[in-house]
């Protein structure tokens, strides 16, 4: 009888934990996470305005004036980027263009039909925008679902007979690879590129691993900050959808610490 009573009590405790305590803890966590996230967005925007427009910006701008500010900022950033000896990238959301350039010369260019832009960038005041985007940003992190610098090691043939026997076989196992990658700029915000000619629900294992690494890293950083009673770092994100071949070429051509200019 005592054993039955203990088992019954254990089942009740387990049921209480599963049905009430765990859901309550998850609910509190989600509420805290949402509150902290909203606060961190506002804090980052306020910090940006205080840094680049400490006197405030109460002026009203027409659509034409706003466009001129954006265009001027982009030109200034591209001129400064042209001083670099390495390949840089320009992303123009006004014209839906992504291009690689070096010394001001466009090396490769593609248009995109779709982009997801955080509202954070739409909330930046013109005075702060002009100073913030008049300089190119440096890549501080870059990672993708494919290898950035593939290395193929081949043994040189001893003679013409051996060379004839070394027939190159195309590896079809990676034909269905999904191209997705991102870079972080000045540890401030993130730009992601996803192939536009995509089939929903069909991704390869490399892409799944890449996404798991990204999300687990982000979740770990947030939880560490919350447990330490610190405000988590907020990184506004932009996602650009471009054709698969372009997404692969841009990823492999862009230097690890390259420069990027943007216009919204």
N, C-alpha and C positions, 0 to 999 in steps of 0.2 A: 504493500500500500504506500509506504514511504517513497519507494522508487517511482511508483506511478505519479505521486504528487510532485516529486522533483522533476520528472519528465514534463508534466503538465505546466509547471512553473517555468521551466526552460523554454517550452514552446511559446508561452505567453510573452516572455521577455524578448525572444527572437522576433515574434510578431510585432511587438511594440517598437523594437528597433527598426525593423524593415518598413513598417507602415507609417510610423509617426516621427521617430527621431531622425532617421536618414533624410526623408523628404524635407523636414523642417530645417536641417542643416544646409541642404542644397538650396532651399528657398532663400535662407539668410545669405548664403554665399552669392547667389545670383543678384540679390538686391544690393549687396555691398559692391559687387563687381560693376553693376550698372551705374551706381552712384559715383563710384571712383572714376569710371571711364568717362562719364559726362563731365565731371570736374576736371579731369586731366586734359580733355579737349579744350575746355574754356581757358584753363591755365596756360596751355601751350600757345593758344591764339593771343592771349593777353601778353605773354612773354615776348612773342614775336613783335607785336606792336610797340611794346616798351623799348625793345632793342633797336628797331629800325625806324620808328616814328615816335620818339619819346614825347614830342610836343602835341601828339594827337593829330587827327585829320578830320576836321569838321566840314571841309569844303564839299560841295556837290559837283559831280563830274557828269558830263554828257557821255553818251555811248561813244561818240567820236573821240573825245578826250581820253576816255578809258582805253580805247583801242590804241591810240598814239602812245600812251604810257606803256602798254604791254609791248608794242612793237619796238619802242626805244630801248626798253629793258632787255629784250631779246638780242637786239643788235649789239648792245654793249657787252652782253655775256658772250656772244659769238666772237667779237673782236678780241676779247681777253682769252678766250679758248684757243684762238688761232695762234697765240704765242707758244702754245705747247707743241712739242715735236711728235706727239702721239695722236692716235685717232680719237676723236670726240663724237658725241651724239647730240643732236638737237631734236627736241620733241615740240612740235607746234600744234597745239590742240585747236587753235583757231582755223588753221588750214588742213587739219587732220593729216599731218606729215611727220614721219620719223626718218631721220637721215644720219648717215655717218659722214663725217667730214674731217679734213686735215688741212691746217693752214688756210682755212676759209674755203677750201675746194670740196664740193660735195662728191663723195665717193660712191655712195649708194643711198637710194631714197625709195620710200614706199608710202602709200597712203593707207589709212585705216578707216574703217566704217563704224567702228564701235570702240568706246572707251568709257570706263567707269571712274569718275573723279570724286574724291571725297569732298563733301560740302565745306570742309575746312578751308580749302583754297579759294572758294567763292566768298569767304568771309573776311579775307585780307583787305585792309584799307589801301587805297591807291598809293599813298605816300610810302607805306611799309612795303607794298608790292614792288615799287620801283627800285628800292634799295636792295630788297631781298633777292630779286630775280635779275639784277643787273650784273651779277657775277655767276660764272659757271659753278656747278656743284661737283664735288669730288666723290667718286664711288668708294665707299668704305666697306661694302660687302656685296658680293655677287655670287649667285648660286643658281643652278638649274637642274632640270630633270635629265639632262644629258651631260656628257663629259665636255668641259670647255675646251680643252686642248688635247684632242685624241692623238695618241702616239702609236705608230705602226712600225714594228721592228721586222725587217726582212734581211735574210742572209743572202749575201751576194753569191750568185752561181759561180761554180768553178770553171765551167766551159759553156759553149753554146748549146750542147746537148742537155745539160742540166737546166739552162735558162729556158729551153723550149718546154721542158717538163713542168716548170713552175707556172702553171696556168692560174691566173687570178680568178677566184670565184667570188661572185658578189654575195655578200651576207644579207640574206633576205629575212633573217630573224628580227632585224631592227626596222624593217620597212614601216611597221605600224607604230613606231615610237611617237609619243606625244611630246611636243615641245612646249615647255613652260619654264620661265625663269624670272628672276627679279634682281634688282640691285637697290641698295640703300645709299642715299645721298647725304653726305656730311652727318651721318647718324641722326638725320632729322626727319626724313620721310622716305617712302618706298615706292618704287615703280615696278610693276609686274608686267610681263609680256606673256600672252597666251596665244597659241595658234588659233586663227579665226576659222579655218576650215576644219572644224572639230566635230566629232560625233559624240553627242552626250551619252554618258554611261560607258564609253569605251576608252579606257586609259590603260597604259601598261604599268608593270610593277615598279619601274624606275620612277615614274611620275607619282605613284602612290607613296613611295618611300620619300621622295622629295617633299611632298605636301605634309607628310607626317613629321618630318624633321622641322619644317617651318613652324607648324602649329604647336608642336610639343615644346619647341624652344620659346615661342612666344608665351605659351601658357605657363611654362616654368618661370620665366622672368616676372610675369604678373603675380604669380603665387608667392614668389620670394619677396617681392615688394610689399604685398599685402601682409605677409607674416612678419615683416620687419617694420610694419606701420609706416611705410613709405609710399609715395604716390608712384604708380607704375609709369614707365615711359610710354608716351603715345606717339605713334608714327603714322601720320596720314598716308593713305595709300591710293595709288592710281593704277588702274589695270588697262592695258592697251592690247587690243586683239589685232594681230597681223598674220598674214599667210605663213604657213609652216616653214617653207624654205627661207623666207625672210627672217623669221624668228630665230632659226638656227644660225644663219649667216651673221646676223647682228650680234648674237650672243658670243660667237667665237671670234669675231673681229674686234669687239670692244675690249680694251685693256682692263686688267684687274683693278687698276686705280685711275681709270680714265675720267674725263670731264664731261659733264652733261649740262646743256642749256635748255630751258623750258619757257614756253609761253602758253598761258591759259586764255 
